[in-house]
Structures are given as structure tokens and as C-alpha cells.
Amino acid sequence: MPLGLALMVVGGCAAIEDLGYQRNPNSQSILDLWQRPPPDQAVRWAMDPHSADNRYRGVSLLADAPFAGEDVYLQLFVDSAGDPDSAVRSAAIRGLANHGRPEHARVLADALRDESDLVRLEAARGAQRIHNPEIVPALFGRLDPETELEHDVRAGVAHALGQYAQPRVLDQLVAALRDPSLSVNRHAAEALTILTGEDLGLDPVAWLGFVRSTEEPFAKGARYRYPTFERGMRLVEYIPLYPPPPSDPPAEPIGLPKVER
């Protein structure tokens, strides 16, 4: 095996182990050399009081598991959202984002005030996936660049507001068009377009004029769908035994009221 490929495989093996995957002793080929730990192992890691690394590994595995919408796992995510380790908290919030229900919006609201940038970012993304009007004030609190310094968090919050057809939301989104970050501007404009059906670009004056002159600004609004997450393959992901890159197709948030036709 060429040295370069050997180094890639060794590095890939270490990275896979970091993800919590285990060597399969019964493997018959390189394609099944690694296996995902069983749920009970992931739970034991997630509840390890002595190792934050294990707790992160276990919570991360469960956060991405298709079966983790059951009550026992949701409670584990809620409990782990208060973990002293920020990486564990971020994984827990991701678990609630993937599997949570409208009542878990309160946990996301608390996480939006976390001291960790990563936790707040996961909470902003989670707010795109879980619909509950009670979280709106908490979202407003992270849209101000003087309060929330991370532009990625502000951008995620701006997009999440695109599911709430409220006049006060329009006002906040128009104000976000003046944010110093172009990413925030674009997400705010997209949210405004979803809510109103209008496409007035990044011009806050035009949007303000529309809001003030229209009696029913939400009449042509569309159904909200949270953004797609998809990226190309990294070099290490071309190794056959390495997990593929995550792909997250757009969908409507859980709890979004159905429209009768």
C-alpha cells in the first residue's frame, strides 16, 4: 500500500473511532470493518459521569440515530443539555433538533443564551426544525449584533423566524437587513420572502415600505421549510470504510400547523 494511502487509512481509523464506531471482529471485508455501537453502549457512554469525551461520543451517536425520537432518548437529550461540558450540550441540542417536539423549544430557548458559540448555533438550527411561537422572544434576543457576536448564530435565528407570521417578526427581520453580516442580511431577506411572498432583495427601505403600506402582508406567504444541509466529500471520506458526508434535505419543522385545503 502506498505510504500516502496508508496514512489516510490510519488517520481515517482514528477519526472513525472518535465518532464512536467500533471494529467489527467478524468482518469479512473492508466495507463492514466498522460497525455502529449498539444503543445500550451509546447510552452508557452518554451517561458516563467520569468522562466528558464518552458522554459526547454517546450523545452524538444517539443524536444522529433514526430511533432516538422515543421518550427515553429525548429525556436523555434534555438532561444532557445541562451538562457542564459544552461539547456534550451541543450534541444534546442537536439531538433535540433532530428528534424533538414543540415542547422542547423551551430547552432550545435556554440554549440560545449559552456561553458556548457552538451550543447557541445548534440551538439556532434547532429552532428552524421545531415550531413553537413561545420561542420567538428568545430568537429576538439573539438577532441583535450587540448581544450576539457570532454572525452564524444571528443568521440561523433570522431564518428560523421565517416560520412565524407575526407583525413583530417582520419588524425584526427588516432591522436585520442592516446587520453588518451579509449572511444575516440574506437569511433575513429569505425569511421575509417566505413570510410575505415578496422578493425585495436586501433593501431595508423597500421592505419597510411594504410592511407599512400592506394591510395583509402574509397573504401570499409560503410554507416554511428549514434550509438544506449538504456538502461535498472531504478527502478522507473517499476511503471505503469512512462514513459518508451528512446530507440533510429540507423539510417543514415539527409542530408547524397544517393548512386546510
C-alpha positions as CSV (number, residue, x, y, z in Angstrom):
1,M,0.0,0.0,0.0
2,P,1.4,3.4,-0.9
3,L,2.6,5.4,2.2
4,G,0.1,8.3,1.5
5,L,-2.9,5.9,1.3
6,A,-1.7,4.1,4.5
7,L,-1.5,7.4,6.4
8,M,-5.0,8.3,5.2
9,V,-6.3,4.9,6.4
10,V,-4.7,5.2,9.7
11,G,-6.0,8.7,10.1
12,G,-9.4,7.7,9.0
13,C,-9.5,4.8,11.5
14,A,-8.7,7.2,14.3
15,A,-11.4,9.6,13.2
16,I,-13.9,6.8,12.9
17,E,-13.1,5.7,16.5
18,D,-13.6,9.3,17.6
19,L,-17.1,9.1,16.1
20,G,-17.8,6.1,18.3
21,Y,-17.7,3.4,15.7
22,Q,-16.1,0.1,16.7
23,R,-14.1,-2.5,14.9
24,N,-16.2,-5.4,13.8
25,P,-14.3,-8.6,14.8
26,N,-16.5,-10.7,12.4
27,S,-15.7,-8.5,9.4
28,Q,-15.4,-10.4,6.1
29,S,-14.4,-7.3,4.1
30,I,-13.3,-3.7,4.4
31,L,-16.8,-2.5,3.8
32,D,-18.1,-3.9,7.1
33,L,-14.9,-3.5,9.1
34,W,-16.6,-0.9,11.3
35,Q,-19.9,-1.1,13.0
36,R,-22.1,1.3,14.9
37,P,-22.2,0.6,18.6
38,P,-25.5,-0.8,19.9
39,P,-27.9,1.7,21.5
40,D,-27.2,0.4,25.1
41,Q,-23.4,1.1,24.6
42,A,-24.2,4.6,23.3
43,V,-26.4,5.2,26.4
44,R,-23.7,4.0,28.7
45,W,-21.3,6.4,27.1
46,A,-23.8,9.2,27.2
47,M,-24.3,8.7,31.0
48,D,-20.6,8.3,32.0
49,P,-20.1,10.6,34.9
50,H,-16.3,10.4,34.7
51,S,-15.7,11.2,31.0
52,A,-17.0,14.1,29.1
53,D,-15.5,12.5,25.9
54,N,-17.6,9.4,26.4
55,R,-20.7,11.5,27.1
56,Y,-20.1,13.5,23.9
57,R,-19.5,10.3,21.9
58,G,-22.6,8.6,23.3
59,V,-24.9,11.7,22.9
60,S,-23.6,12.3,19.4
61,L,-24.3,8.8,18.3
62,L,-27.9,8.9,19.7
63,A,-28.5,12.4,18.2
64,D,-28.0,11.1,14.7
65,A,-29.7,7.7,15.3
66,P,-33.1,7.3,13.5
67,F,-34.7,5.6,16.5
68,A,-33.9,8.3,19.1
69,G,-37.3,10.0,19.0
70,E,-38.5,7.8,21.8
71,D,-39.2,9.4,25.1
72,V,-36.3,7.8,26.9
73,Y,-33.8,9.3,24.4
74,L,-35.5,12.7,24.4
75,Q,-35.2,12.9,28.2
76,L,-31.5,12.0,27.9
77,F,-31.0,14.9,25.4
78,V,-32.9,17.2,27.8
79,D,-30.7,16.2,30.7
80,S,-27.5,16.4,28.7
81,A,-28.4,19.9,27.6
82,G,-27.4,20.9,31.1
83,D,-24.1,19.1,31.0
84,P,-21.1,21.0,32.3
85,D,-19.2,20.2,29.1
86,S,-20.1,22.5,26.1
87,A,-19.5,19.7,23.5
88,V,-22.0,17.5,25.3
89,R,-24.5,20.3,25.4
90,S,-24.1,21.0,21.7
91,A,-24.7,17.3,20.9
92,A,-27.7,17.2,23.1
93,I,-29.2,20.2,21.4
94,R,-28.6,18.6,18.0
95,G,-30.4,15.5,19.3
96,L,-33.4,17.6,20.2
97,A,-33.3,19.4,16.9
98,N,-33.3,16.1,15.1
99,H,-35.9,14.3,17.2
100,G,-37.6,16.9,19.5
101,R,-41.2,18.1,19.8
102,P,-42.7,21.5,20.1
103,E,-42.4,21.4,23.9
104,H,-38.7,21.1,23.7
105,A,-38.5,24.6,22.3
106,R,-38.0,25.8,25.9
107,V,-34.7,23.9,26.0
108,L,-33.6,25.5,22.8
109,A,-34.6,28.9,24.2
110,D,-32.3,28.4,27.2
111,A,-29.5,27.1,24.9
112,L,-29.7,30.3,22.8
113,R,-28.2,32.1,25.9
114,D,-25.5,29.5,26.4
115,E,-21.9,30.8,26.8
116,S,-20.7,28.4,24.1
117,D,-20.9,29.7,20.5
118,L,-21.4,26.1,19.2
119,V,-24.3,25.4,21.6
120,R,-26.0,28.6,20.5
121,L,-25.5,27.7,16.9
122,E,-27.0,24.3,17.4
123,A,-30.0,25.9,19.2
124,A,-30.5,28.4,16.3
125,R,-30.5,25.5,13.8
126,G,-32.8,23.5,16.1
127,A,-35.2,26.5,16.2
128,Q,-35.6,26.0,12.4
129,R,-36.7,22.5,12.9
130,I,-39.1,22.9,15.9
131,H,-42.1,25.2,15.6
132,N,-43.4,26.8,18.8
133,P,-44.3,30.5,18.9
134,E,-43.1,30.7,22.6
135,I,-39.5,30.7,21.3
136,V,-39.9,33.9,19.3
137,P,-38.8,36.3,22.1
138,A,-35.7,34.2,22.7
139,L,-34.9,34.4,18.9
140,F,-35.3,38.1,19.0
141,G,-32.7,38.2,21.8
142,R,-30.1,36.6,19.5
143,L,-30.7,38.8,16.5
144,D,-29.0,41.9,17.8
145,P,-25.3,42.1,16.8
146,E,-24.5,43.9,20.0
147,T,-25.9,41.0,22.0
148,E,-25.0,38.0,19.8
149,L,-21.5,38.5,18.4
150,E,-21.5,35.3,16.2
151,H,-22.9,36.1,12.8
152,D,-23.7,32.4,12.1
153,V,-26.0,32.3,15.1
154,R,-27.7,35.5,14.0
155,A,-28.2,34.2,10.5
156,G,-29.6,30.9,11.8
157,V,-32.0,32.8,14.0
158,A,-33.1,35.1,11.2
159,H,-34.0,32.1,9.0
160,A,-35.9,30.4,11.9
161,L,-38.1,33.5,12.2
162,G,-39.4,32.8,8.7
163,Q,-42.0,30.4,10.1
164,Y,-43.8,32.9,12.3
165,A,-46.3,35.1,10.6
166,Q,-46.3,37.9,13.1
167,P,-46.0,41.7,12.5
168,R,-43.3,42.0,15.2
169,V,-41.3,39.3,13.3
170,L,-41.4,41.4,10.1
171,D,-40.1,44.4,12.1
172,Q,-37.2,42.4,13.5
173,L,-36.3,40.9,10.1
174,V,-36.3,44.2,8.4
175,A,-34.0,45.6,11.1
176,A,-31.7,42.5,10.5
177,L,-31.3,43.7,6.9
178,R,-29.0,46.4,8.3
179,D,-26.8,43.8,10.1
180,P,-23.1,44.1,9.3
181,S,-23.0,40.5,8.2
182,L,-24.1,39.8,4.6
183,S,-25.1,36.2,5.7
184,V,-27.5,37.6,8.2
185,N,-28.9,40.0,5.6
186,R,-29.5,37.2,3.1
187,H,-31.2,34.9,5.7
188,A,-33.4,37.8,6.9
189,A,-34.4,38.6,3.3
190,E,-35.2,34.9,2.6
191,A,-37.3,34.7,5.7
192,L,-39.2,37.9,4.7
193,T,-39.8,36.4,1.2
194,I,-41.1,33.1,2.8
195,L,-43.5,35.1,5.1
196,T,-44.8,37.5,2.5
197,G,-44.3,36.1,-0.9
198,E,-42.5,39.3,-1.9
199,D,-38.9,39.4,-3.2
200,L,-37.5,42.9,-2.4
201,G,-33.9,41.8,-2.0
202,L,-31.7,43.2,0.7
203,D,-33.2,46.7,0.6
204,P,-34.5,47.6,4.1
205,V,-36.2,50.7,2.8
206,A,-38.2,48.8,0.3
207,W,-39.2,46.2,2.9
208,L,-40.1,48.8,5.4
209,G,-42.3,50.5,2.8
210,F,-44.0,47.2,2.0
211,V,-44.7,46.4,5.7
212,R,-46.1,49.8,6.4
213,S,-48.3,50.0,3.3
214,T,-49.8,46.5,3.3
215,E,-52.8,45.5,5.4
216,E,-52.3,41.8,4.9
217,P,-48.5,41.2,4.5
218,F,-48.8,37.4,4.9
219,A,-51.5,36.8,2.3
220,K,-49.1,35.4,-0.2
221,G,-46.7,33.7,2.2
222,A,-45.3,30.2,1.6
223,R,-44.9,27.2,3.9
224,Y,-41.6,27.4,5.8
225,R,-39.0,24.7,5.2
226,Y,-35.7,24.7,7.1
227,P,-32.6,25.0,5.0
228,T,-30.9,22.1,3.3
229,F,-27.6,20.9,4.7
230,E,-25.4,19.2,2.1
231,R,-21.7,19.4,1.4
232,G,-19.2,17.7,-0.9
233,M,-17.0,14.8,0.2
234,R,-13.8,15.5,2.1
235,L,-10.7,13.7,1.1
236,V,-10.9,11.2,4.0
237,E,-14.5,10.3,3.1
238,Y,-13.3,8.7,-0.1
239,I,-11.9,5.9,2.0
240,P,-14.4,3.0,1.6
241,L,-14.7,2.4,5.4
242,Y,-15.3,6.0,6.3
243,P,-18.9,7.2,6.9
244,P,-20.3,9.3,4.1
245,P,-20.9,13.1,4.5
246,P,-24.1,14.1,6.2
247,S,-27.0,15.1,3.9
248,D,-30.0,16.9,5.3
249,P,-32.9,17.6,2.9
250,P,-35.2,20.5,3.6
251,A,-38.5,19.8,5.4
252,E,-41.2,21.5,7.5
253,P,-40.5,21.9,11.2
254,I,-42.2,19.6,13.6
255,G,-45.3,21.3,15.1
256,L,-45.9,23.7,12.1
257,P,-49.7,23.9,11.9
258,K,-51.2,22.2,8.9
259,V,-53.1,24.2,6.3
260,E,-56.6,23.0,5.5
261,R,-57.2,22.9,1.8
